[in-house]
Amino acid sequence: MKPKATARTRLTPGRHLAAVDPVMRRELVAMAAQRNILAIDTIGSAVDQMSTVFGLTPLGQPGLYHGEEEAYMERIKAIEYTVDHDDGRNPSELHEADVVIEATGFRPFDITDYVNIAGRDGMRLRDVWSNHVESFRTVMVPGFPNFFMLLGPNSATGHTSALIMIESQAKYVLRALKLMERHRLASIDPDPEVVARYNDRLQKDMRKMVFSGGCNSWYTDASDRNFTLWPYSALRFVAEQWNLKRDEFRVKHLPAG
C-alpha cells in the first residue's frame, strides 16, 4: 500500500476567514473542500514551531470546519509517512494530506535588526518602528533627515511590477535632492503631522480591503495594521510620488555665502 504524508496536530481555536463577502466566503470554502492539501503557515525556523491555518476548511479538511465563519490554528507536532493500519491512534489527531507546504513567510523591513540606522538626536529606526512600521510617501521617515529608502512601507504590490514603484520612488528622491539644491537646503525631514495624516489615510482605506480582514499574514502586524501593501492603483502611486511639496518637510538651510 502506498504511504501517504500525514501531520500530527493539536487544535487551538482563534482564527477567522478574511473574505468579506459572505457569498465569496462560501464559494471559497466549497472550492477548498474539494482539495486535500495541508497548508502550514510557518514563521519560525524549527519544525516544532510550525502552525497550520485551516481557514478555508481550510484547504481540504472538512472535519476541522465548524461553522461558516470559524477556523482553527493548528500546531504541527510531527510530519510522518504512514500506511493504513489500525493501531489505536486517535484519528482526530492525524490528518492525511496529499501535499504538505512549508512556508517560512517574510519579515519585511527587518534590516533594523542588523543595521543600526540613527536619526535626529540619536533616535534609532528600530525603536521608531517597534510599535508600527510606517513612512512618508513610502520613502522617508520623520526624524531621519536626508534618509531615503526604496520599496519602503506600504509600497509593495501584488497586482503589478515592483519596478513601477521603485522607479517612482527613485524619481521622488531625485526631485527631493533637486529641491534641496534649488533652495540651498542642508536637510529635509518630513513633518510628523503630515506623515500622520498620510498614514491615517492609507490605513483607513486599507481596512476596506481583504488584505486587512483579520487574516494572519506577513502583510500585517499584530494589530492587523497593513504596513507592506499599497492600497490603491499603481497609476495613483506614480501620481502621488510625483507631487513633492516643500511645505510637507521641516527644512534646514545651508549657511549663507
C-alpha positions in Angstrom: 0.0 0.0 0.0 1.3 3.4 -1.0 2.4 5.5 2.1 0.8 8.9 2.5 2.0 12.0 4.2 0.4 12.9 7.5 0.7 15.6 10.1 0.1 15.2 13.8 -1.6 18.3 15.2 -3.2 19.9 18.2 -6.2 22.1 17.7 -6.4 25.7 19.0 -9.3 27.9 18.1 -9.0 31.5 17.3 -8.7 32.4 13.6 -11.3 33.6 11.1 -11.6 34.0 7.3 -10.6 37.2 5.7 -13.1 37.0 2.8 -15.5 39.9 3.4 -18.4 38.9 1.1 -20.4 36.0 2.5 -21.2 34.5 -0.9 -17.5 34.6 -1.8 -16.6 33.0 1.5 -19.0 30.1 0.9 -17.6 29.6 -2.6 -14.0 29.6 -1.4 -14.8 27.1 1.3 -16.6 24.8 -1.2 -13.7 25.0 -3.6 -11.1 24.3 -1.0 -13.0 21.4 0.4 -12.5 19.6 -2.8 -8.7 19.5 -2.4 -6.7 17.5 0.0 -3.9 20.0 0.9 -2.4 20.6 4.2 -1.1 24.2 4.4 1.5 25.0 7.0 2.0 28.7 7.7 5.4 28.8 9.3 7.0 31.9 10.8 9.6 30.1 13.0 12.5 28.1 11.7 12.0 24.9 13.7 9.6 22.2 12.8 8.1 22.1 16.2 7.1 25.8 15.8 5.1 25.1 12.7 1.5 26.3 12.8 -1.2 25.3 10.3 -4.0 27.7 9.4 -7.1 25.7 8.5 -9.1 28.8 7.3 -11.0 27.5 4.3 -11.8 24.2 5.9 -9.2 25.0 5.3 -7.8 23.5 2.4 -9.4 20.2 2.3 -10.1 19.1 5.9 -13.9 19.1 6.2 -13.7 17.6 9.7 -12.0 20.7 11.0 -14.5 23.1 9.8 -17.0 24.1 12.5 -19.3 26.8 11.2 -19.1 29.1 8.2 -17.0 31.8 10.0 -14.9 29.6 12.3 -11.4 28.4 11.6 -8.6 26.9 13.6 -4.9 27.3 14.1 -3.0 24.1 14.5 0.5 23.4 15.7 2.3 20.7 13.8 4.0 18.2 16.2 5.3 15.9 13.5 5.2 15.1 9.8 5.5 11.4 9.0 4.8 8.8 6.4 2.3 6.1 7.4 0.4 3.2 5.9 -3.2 2.4 6.6 -3.4 0.3 9.7 -5.3 0.1 13.0 -3.0 0.7 15.9 -5.4 2.7 18.2 -4.2 6.2 17.1 -6.7 8.9 17.6 -7.9 9.8 14.0 -8.7 13.4 15.1 -5.0 14.0 15.7 -3.7 12.6 12.5 -4.6 14.3 9.2 -4.0 12.7 5.8 -2.6 15.1 3.1 -1.6 14.8 -0.5 0.6 17.9 -0.2 2.4 19.5 2.8 3.6 23.0 2.2 6.1 24.7 4.5 6.3 28.4 4.0 8.7 30.4 6.2 6.9 33.7 5.5 8.6 37.1 5.3 9.8 39.7 7.8 9.6 43.0 5.9 11.9 45.8 7.0 13.9 43.6 9.3 17.0 45.5 8.2 16.8 47.3 11.5 17.6 44.1 13.3 21.2 44.1 11.9 21.8 47.7 10.7 21.7 50.5 13.3 20.0 53.4 11.5 20.2 56.5 13.6 18.4 59.8 13.1 18.0 63.1 14.8 19.2 63.2 18.5 20.4 59.6 18.2 16.9 58.0 17.8 17.1 54.6 16.2 14.8 53.4 13.4 14.4 50.1 15.2 12.8 51.9 18.2 10.7 54.1 16.0 9.3 51.1 14.2 8.9 49.0 17.3 5.1 49.7 17.5 4.2 50.5 13.9 6.2 50.4 10.7 5.3 53.4 8.7 6.9 56.0 6.5 6.1 59.1 4.4 5.4 58.6 0.7 6.9 55.1 1.3 10.4 56.7 1.1 11.2 58.8 4.2 10.7 58.6 8.0 10.3 61.7 10.2 13.2 62.3 12.5 15.7 60.9 9.9 16.7 63.9 7.8 18.0 63.1 4.3 17.3 59.4 4.8 15.6 57.8 1.7 14.7 54.2 1.0 13.2 52.2 -1.9 10.4 49.7 -1.5 9.7 51.1 1.9 6.5 50.6 4.0 3.2 50.3 2.0 4.9 50.2 -1.4 4.6 46.5 -2.1 2.1 45.4 -4.6 0.5 42.1 -5.6 -1.0 43.2 -8.8 1.8 44.8 -10.8 5.5 45.1 -11.2 7.6 46.4 -8.2 9.8 48.1 -10.8 7.0 50.7 -11.2 7.1 51.5 -7.5 10.9 51.6 -7.4 11.3 53.9 -10.4 8.7 56.3 -8.9 10.5 56.3 -5.6 13.8 56.9 -7.2 12.4 59.8 -9.1 10.9 61.1 -5.9 14.4 61.0 -4.3 15.9 62.9 -7.2 13.2 65.6 -7.0 13.9 65.9 -3.3 17.6 66.4 -4.0 16.9 69.0 -6.6 14.6 70.8 -4.2 17.5 70.9 -1.7 19.9 72.2 -4.3 17.5 74.8 -5.6 16.7 76.2 -2.2 20.1 75.6 -0.6 18.8 73.2 2.0 21.2 71.2 4.2 18.4 68.7 5.1 14.8 67.9 4.7 12.7 66.0 7.2 9.0 65.0 6.8 6.7 66.9 9.1 5.3 64.4 11.6 1.8 65.9 11.4 1.8 65.5 7.6 3.1 62.0 8.0 0.4 61.1 10.5 -2.3 62.3 8.1 -0.7 60.3 5.2 -0.6 57.1 7.1 -4.1 57.5 8.6 -5.5 57.8 5.1 -3.6 54.7 3.9 -4.8 52.6 6.9 -8.4 53.9 6.7 -8.6 52.8 3.0 -6.7 49.6 3.6 -9.3 48.5 6.1 -11.8 48.3 3.3 -9.7 45.7 1.5 -9.4 41.9 2.1 -5.7 42.4 2.9 -6.7 43.7 6.4 -9.5 41.4 7.3 -8.1 39.7 10.3 -6.1 37.1 8.4 -2.7 36.2 9.8 -0.1 37.2 7.2 3.2 38.9 6.7 1.4 41.9 5.3 0.2 42.9 8.7 1.4 43.4 12.2 -0.1 42.1 15.4 -2.8 44.7 15.4 -3.8 43.9 11.8 -2.2 47.1 10.5 -1.1 46.5 7.0 2.4 48.1 6.6 3.5 46.5 3.4 1.0 46.9 0.6 -0.1 49.9 -1.4 -3.9 50.2 -1.2 -4.5 52.0 -4.5 -3.6 51.6 -8.1 -0.1 51.8 -9.5 -1.1 54.9 -11.5 -2.1 56.6 -8.3 1.2 55.7 -6.7 3.1 57.3 -9.6 0.9 60.4 -9.4 1.4 60.8 -5.6 5.1 60.2 -5.8 5.4 62.9 -8.4 3.8 65.6 -6.2 6.6 66.6 -3.9 5.8 69.7 -1.8 8.3 71.8 0.2 5.7 72.5 2.9 5.5 68.8 3.8 9.0 69.0 5.2 10.9 70.6 8.0 14.0 72.1 6.4 17.4 73.3 7.5 19.2 75.8 5.3 22.8 75.8 4.4 24.9 78.7 5.9 24.8 81.9 3.8 27.7 82.5 1.5 
